[in-house]
Amino acid sequence: MKQKIASPSRGSSQSGPDGRIRLACVITDLEVGGAERALVELATRLDRGVFDVRVWGISPATEDDERSLLPVLQAANIPAETLDADTLRAAPRVVRALANAWRDWRPDVVQTFLFHANILGRLAAWRARVPHVVSGIRVAERRGRWRLQLDRWTDRLVERHVCVSQSVADFSHTIGGLSAAKLLVIPNGVDIARYATAHPVEPSELGLPAGRRWITYIGRLDRQKGLAWLIEQTPTWFAAHPQHDLLLVGDGAERAELTQLISRVAPPGRVHLVGWQSNVPGILRASDLMVLPSRWEGMPNVVLEAMAAGRSVLAADVEGVRELLGSAAGPQIAHLEDTNDWGAKLTHLLADPQLAAELGAGNQARARDHFSLEASVLAYASLYTKLVGASNAPASTSDLA
């Protein structure tokens, strides 16, 4: 059973008839993923005696229960629904549906996660006259400047932007143009026990040959993640490490392209594209090293999960990674798409198991000490109670800084 997180004391003037703070959470979809799991952990771990929580997903629900987070919410008795929007043309309908629901329910706070939910959620909250809107900025968005422009245009509808790392907050201010006064950093949290105590998977569970060792990537198959570059390096790297294979765990838009690239450039039988997998903790525990060659990030959950599993990592020097790794970042971070730097650090970590083990143990301790789920959820709870309390306080005491 998940532990409910105690919340700070609150005032008694919330809109709910039972005195609880009504929190509406909105996210682009409710399939298993880093941001999606973070929202569900938040929703299910908030103190139910203080918060009345409901969740909305914009995209259609997956029919695969193993990949859906709806059953988790249902098991926790948290009302949740999806709005079945699969194209941008559905955006006006989504805004109307959310606004209508919120006019009836009258939430005190709307919390949105991810770009599409951020924009549509804040428009709906404005139409429904929700008093407090908090957006979740989880990545330094470099895919298109139009997204940053749209964020700026609708910024007046938002009271606070919660950023997952200081790097994302800096990007959102200097590049995104958002007011620094509205930006707040709440790092991701991780369930340490779930990863630290997981039983390592057997190769046969993934359809892999026995006796091989793994370097593992876990995440979306997306241009952001730099996987084409990673695969192109395998002929050189694998010549020096004949006992290791590269395991690519995940699915996404680049799957067909990466499959073709593997067949053209990778050493035969050394790169395994195994698709989406439910047992991420067990895969990490069975891996010698977790790699993340992303071109941009926010605070990558997979790095935090590898840390919780007691594994060393090798990640590109992008947003949030140094904040996660702390003083141990040096040997575990490489310059973006720098073949020589990556090759040297990969060899260093694979050739020295004692160093890798020491880094893994240090990573796990840092995850436990600095990135617990309890601390993350408590920070959100404190923000919500402060916002709602300040809106009912005299003007002279409504400073939220």
Stockholm file with secondary structure:
# STOCKHOLM 1.0

chainA/1-401         MKQKIASPSRGSSQSGPDGRIRLACVITDLEVGGAERALVELATRLDRGVFDVRVWGISPATEDDERSLLPVLQAANIPAETLDADTLRAAPRVVRALANAWRDWRPDVVQTFLFHANILGRLAAWRARVPHVVSGIRVAERRGRWRLQLDRWTDRLVERHVCVSQSVADFSHTIGGLSAAKLLVIPNGVDIARYATAHPVEPSELGLPAGRRWITYIGRLDRQKGLAWLIEQTPTWFAAHPQHDLLLVGDGAERAELTQLISRVAPPGRVHLVGWQSNVPGILRASDLMVLPSRWEGMPNVVLEAMAAGRSVLAADVEGVRELLGSAAGPQIAHLEDTNDWGAKLTHLLADPQLAAELGAGNQARARDHFSLEASVLAYASLYTKLVGASNAPASTSDLA
#=GR chainA/1-401 SS CCCCBCCCCCCSCCSSTTSCEEEEEEESCCBSSHHHHHHHHHHHHBCTTTEEEEEEESSCCCSCGGGBSHHHHHHTTCCEEECCCCSGGGHHHHHHHHHHHHHHHCCSEEEEESHHHHHHHHHHHHHHTCSEEEEEECBCCCSCHHHHHHHHHTGGGCSEEEESSHHHHHHHHHTTCCCGGGEEECCCCBCHHHHHTCCCCCGGGGTCCTTCEEEEEESCCSGGGTHHHHHHTHHHHHHHCTTEEEEEECCCTTHHHHHHHHHHHSCTTSEEEEECCSCHHHHHHTCSEEEECCSCCBSCHHHHHHHHTTCCEEEESCTTHHHHHGGGCGGGEECTTCHHHHHHHHHHHHHCHHHHHHHHHHHHHHHHHHCBHHHHHHHHHHHHHHHHHHHTSCGGGCCCC
#=GC SS_cons         CCCCBCCCCCCSCCSSTTSCEEEEEEESCCBSSHHHHHHHHHHHHBCTTTEEEEEEESSCCCSCGGGBSHHHHHHTTCCEEECCCCSGGGHHHHHHHHHHHHHHHCCSEEEEESHHHHHHHHHHHHHHTCSEEEEEECBCCCSCHHHHHHHHHTGGGCSEEEESSHHHHHHHHHTTCCCGGGEEECCCCBCHHHHHTCCCCCGGGGTCCTTCEEEEEESCCSGGGTHHHHHHTHHHHHHHCTTEEEEEECCCTTHHHHHHHHHHHSCTTSEEEEECCSCHHHHHHTCSEEEECCSCCBSCHHHHHHHHTTCCEEEESCTTHHHHHGGGCGGGEECTTCHHHHHHHHHHHHHCHHHHHHHHHHHHHHHHHHCBHHHHHHHHHHHHHHHHHHHTSCGGGCCCC
//
